């Protein structure tokens, strides 16, 4: 059972316990003194506080799961490319670069894979359409 399921189950259990305690507050036969009534009120308050805490834990776990998923995707992306010839390329199974080049600064700074394009400034130059960095030459690596 994952942490979110545990938190959900705990929250449901506390909710039912709170409903039971609220019902006990209304039973006059069991509560003949003010002390018992105060204890039940305190119980209901503590259960409500616990429900709020479990709800916050559940939200934190959901956020952590999102962050783990995001970081896993970034790691997977980093493992799928290789640096060569001033740029990043998709990596073949043997670890060699293949395909069109990606901008190194965009990938290294923002984890953003942006294809380089031919630059109008010179025949043997490439430019990133995102950050405008220029590179000495645009090289497409074909798979043998």
C-alpha positions as CSV (number, residue, x, y, z in Angstrom):
1,X,0.0,0.0,0.0
2,X,1.5,3.4,-1.0
3,X,1.7,6.4,1.2
4,X,-1.2,8.2,-0.4
5,X,-3.5,5.2,0.2
6,X,-2.3,5.0,3.8
7,X,-3.1,8.7,4.3
8,X,-6.5,8.3,2.6
9,X,-7.4,5.3,4.8
10,X,-6.2,7.1,8.0
11,X,-8.2,10.2,7.0
12,X,-11.3,8.1,6.4
13,X,-10.9,6.4,9.8
14,X,-10.5,9.7,11.6
15,X,-13.6,11.0,9.9
16,X,-15.7,8.1,11.1
17,X,-14.2,8.4,14.6
18,X,-15.1,12.1,14.6
19,X,-18.7,11.3,13.5
20,X,-18.9,8.7,16.3
21,X,-17.6,11.2,18.9
22,X,-20.0,13.8,17.7
23,X,-22.9,11.3,18.1
24,X,-21.7,10.5,21.7
25,X,-21.9,14.2,22.5
26,X,-25.6,14.1,21.9
27,X,-26.3,11.1,24.1
28,X,-27.6,12.6,27.4
29,X,-27.7,9.3,29.2
30,X,-24.0,8.8,29.0
31,X,-23.1,12.3,29.7
32,X,-24.6,13.4,33.0
33,X,-21.8,15.6,34.0
34,X,-20.1,18.6,32.4
35,X,-16.7,16.9,32.7
36,X,-17.7,14.1,30.3
37,X,-19.2,16.6,27.9
38,X,-15.9,18.5,27.9
39,X,-13.9,15.3,27.3
40,X,-16.0,14.5,24.3
41,X,-15.7,18.0,23.0
42,X,-11.9,17.8,23.4
43,X,-11.9,14.4,21.6
44,X,-13.9,15.8,18.7
45,X,-11.5,18.8,18.5
46,X,-8.4,16.5,18.5
47,X,-9.9,14.3,15.8
48,X,-10.6,17.3,13.7
49,X,-7.0,18.5,14.1
50,X,-5.8,15.1,13.2
51,X,-7.9,15.0,10.1
52,X,-6.5,18.3,9.0
53,X,-2.9,17.1,9.6
54,X,-3.5,13.9,7.7
55,X,-5.0,15.9,4.8
56,X,-1.9,18.1,4.8
57,X,0.4,15.0,4.7
58,X,-1.7,13.6,1.9
59,X,-1.2,16.9,-0.1
60,X,2.5,16.9,0.6
61,X,2.8,13.3,-0.6
62,X,1.0,14.1,-3.8
63,X,3.3,17.0,-4.4
64,X,6.4,14.8,-3.7
65,X,5.1,12.2,-6.1
66,X,4.8,14.9,-8.8
67,X,8.3,16.1,-8.1
68,X,9.7,12.6,-8.2
69,X,7.9,12.0,-11.6
70,X,9.3,15.3,-13.0
71,X,12.9,14.5,-11.8
72,X,12.6,10.9,-13.2
73,X,11.6,12.4,-16.6
74,X,14.5,14.8,-16.5
75,X,16.9,12.0,-15.7
76,X,15.5,9.9,-18.5
77,X,15.9,12.8,-20.9
78,X,19.5,13.3,-19.8
79,X,20.3,9.7,-20.3
80,X,18.8,9.7,-23.8
81,X,21.3,12.3,-25.2
82,X,25.0,12.6,-25.6
83,X,27.3,15.6,-26.1
84,X,29.3,15.8,-29.4
85,X,30.4,18.5,-31.8
86,X,29.4,21.4,-29.7
87,X,25.8,20.2,-29.2
88,X,23.7,17.4,-27.8
89,X,22.3,14.5,-29.9
90,X,20.0,11.6,-29.4
91,X,22.0,8.6,-28.2
92,X,21.8,5.3,-30.0
93,X,21.8,2.0,-28.1
94,X,25.6,1.8,-28.4
95,X,26.0,5.3,-26.9
96,X,26.9,7.1,-30.2
97,X,25.2,10.3,-31.2
98,X,22.6,10.3,-34.0
99,X,20.2,12.8,-35.6
100,X,19.9,16.6,-35.6
101,X,21.8,18.6,-32.9
102,X,20.2,20.3,-29.9
103,X,21.4,23.5,-28.3
104,X,23.9,22.8,-25.5
105,X,23.2,25.9,-23.4
106,X,19.5,25.4,-23.5
107,X,19.8,21.8,-22.4
108,X,22.4,22.4,-19.7
109,X,20.7,25.5,-18.2
110,X,17.0,24.8,-18.6
111,X,16.9,21.1,-19.5
112,X,15.2,22.1,-22.7
113,X,16.0,20.2,-26.0
114,X,15.9,22.8,-28.8
115,X,17.0,21.8,-32.3
116,X,19.6,24.1,-33.9
117,X,18.8,25.7,-37.2
118,X,20.9,27.0,-40.0
119,X,21.9,30.6,-39.4
120,X,21.4,33.3,-42.1
121,X,24.7,35.0,-40.8
122,X,26.9,32.4,-42.5
123,X,26.7,29.2,-44.4
124,X,28.6,27.2,-41.8
125,X,26.8,28.4,-38.7
126,X,23.9,27.2,-36.7
127,X,21.7,29.1,-34.3
128,X,19.4,28.2,-31.4
129,X,15.9,29.7,-32.1
130,X,15.3,29.8,-28.3
131,X,18.5,31.4,-26.8
132,X,20.0,32.7,-30.0
133,X,23.4,31.1,-29.3
134,X,25.4,30.5,-32.5
135,X,27.6,27.4,-33.3
136,X,30.4,26.9,-35.8
137,X,28.6,24.3,-37.9
138,X,25.4,22.4,-38.0
139,X,26.2,18.7,-38.3
140,X,23.5,16.0,-38.7
141,X,24.8,12.6,-37.7
142,X,23.3,9.9,-39.7
143,X,22.9,6.4,-38.4
144,X,24.9,3.8,-40.3
